[in-house]
Every structure is written in C-alpha cells, then in structure tokens.
Amino acid sequence: MSPEANGRQKLAVKLLVNSPLSANAIIDMLADTPRDGASAFFRAMAQDGTLGITSPIGAATNEDPKAARIEECKQAGAGYAAARGYISAEQAKARGVNVGA
C-alpha cells in the first residue's frame, strides 16, 4: 500500500510473499526500481524488433540462436583451457590419467 509500490504492485506482492525481506526493505528496493522499466523495454522491442545480433561462430554452425551461443561458449571455454595448458578428460584418459580420482 506504500507509494513506492504504485505501478509496481506485482513485484511488491511477489517480494513480500516469496522473500524473507521485511516490508521496509521491500519498500526501499521498490523506491529504486523503475515503475515501467521492463514494460518500456518490451514496448521498444515490439516497436523496433530484435536487435539482430548474430554470432559469426553460431552462423557458421547452426541457425538456432541458443545452440549457436552454446557452441560459442564451448569454443571459448576450450580456448581458455588450451591457453592454460589444461587437457580434456578424453586426453587425460589417453595418457593413462585416472580422471575419476
């Protein structure tokens, strides 16, 4: 019922019901939350459409954006590991290292 909850009623109720926070803490958080931040974002997306961000790795491997991002993350992780000299579980087994230990 606070003025800070005006325009943010659903968020206020969810925080009050589903969190251990006190009403005063929730009011403080609501004061810092834009009243229409999420809805403004969705209105802009509906008007302007998606941003059209594409991944060069994903475009070369898959048309599914989620699968493309997963592949991009796998490749980045593999590059990170290789740069630090880490080896895969398969490589360790091939060298006779017990990877389950």
Secondary structure, 3 states (H helix, E strand, C coil): CCHHHCCCHHHHHHHHHHCCCCHHHHHHHHHCCCCCHHHHHHHHHHHHCCCCCCCHHHHHHCCCHHHHHHHHHHHHHHHHHHHCCCCCHHHHHHCCCCCCC
